[in-house]
């Protein structure tokens, strides 16, 4: 899939090749699909005016790469859009860096979900579950909270697994059986 898409734009400069792949694969397969599902679940109709086919194709093949990305070290993305909107939007908005579609997991773990993470990933609970080393999970959390390493996705995965197990395993059983014990039973 990636190779076929890449071959269609093999003649283009590197930036346009990467933007094309991002548009055809990542954006359509993931971002727009998630966006559509989440908006439909909330009865909201989402519009993406910059994804108009004619506009996207014009920008892709007629706007030079230097107008899309300004600078090399910490480049400014969407340069031409920012320039076009300079008389319309406040400078604070125009200076903001591009942000991802990801949920602010790092922020949640430091604030709203901090106590829940401590409870759900406590040493006693992890030992009872028998899936992960409590010391290893504690190290992830400690390094993450100290800022030494970003382990937010790993901690999030531990949390969601624990919540899933509570919902689907613990709810059907009166006692939790560690995986090692269950495998030998």
Beta strands, then each sheet from edge to edge (+ up, - down):
strand 1: 69-70
strand 2: 76-77
sheet 1: 1+ 2-
end
